[in-house]
Amino acid sequence: MSSYKKLFLPGFSLALIGMGLSISIEAGFWKWNGSPTWEWVLMGTFGLVIFNTGLSLFGEAVIRASKEKN
């Protein structure tokens, strides 16, 4: 694997994890501030999708790194 991919995939996946958590937490604030239900549910779902994508990509980066060391 090229050094670009070694650096890009883990960094990008961690950025997605952070962004997904931030969006989900923001959706919680929207809920308690009285926003319409569809708004905070949609935003929370979007945040969880981004978070899970980041976890999947991070897992893939770990698998690739462990295969490379063997």
Secondary structure, 3 states (H helix, E strand, C coil): CCHHHHHHHHHHHHHHHHHHHHHHHHHHHHHHCCCCHHHHHHHHHHHHHHHHHHHHHHHHHHHHHHHHHC
